[in-house]
Amino acid sequence: MDDEKVQEQEAQKWTPQSPDETQTFLAEDAATLAQALEQKTKEAAEAQDKYLRTYADFDNYRKRVQRDLAESRKYANEQMARELLGVVDHLALAIKHATEAGETNEGLRQGVELVYKQLRDALEKFGVTPFSAEGEEFDPAKHDAVMQEATDRVPENTVVQVLQQGYLYYDKVLRHAKVSVAKKPEPAPEEAEGAE
């Protein structure tokens, strides 16, 4: 019974007694509803913004994972290719020595050349290709300078001789070329005296 009395009192309290009270009540109610609507609209905008940022972050993450996965597949055989380059070098050296030995080892030289060509073709099929270095400007990203040679034949900082072939694995340097680089020759002692 107490609950019924409380409900009756509240109903009387909220029931307007005159038209002015009705307008005031409606104006207050409308203001309260407008304020609540504004608050909920703001919360919805914040939630939408948070959703869009989260979606963009996830999309960027997904793309990065796909790119990393594709790159790891592309370069999966890098270590094996690097190991095979030693075999290629030794076969090239065997061909060079067989050629220098003359006609006595012609059959052996031809066999080694065939194996050498097959191995190079197989490496190229999987993205391993040699790059030229001789006559190019020294590039530390591709070349490893092991010595310098004083010469006037080519401009300074130019690769004069390739001591070990360099290789690319697709677009990445697999092994730097070991090279000799040109430097300016030092002036002769008589030229130095004439300059003073």
Secondary structure, 3 states (H helix, E strand, C coil): CHHHHHHHHHHHHHCCCCHHHHHHHHHHHHHHHHHHHHHHHHHHHHHHHHHHHHHHHHHHHHHHHHHHHHHHHHCCCHHHHHHHHHHHHHHHHHHHHHHHHCHHHHHHHHHHHHHHHHHHHHHHHCCEEEECCCCCECCCCCEEEEEEEECCCCCCCEEEEEEECEEEECCEEEECEEEEEEECCCCCHHHHHHHC
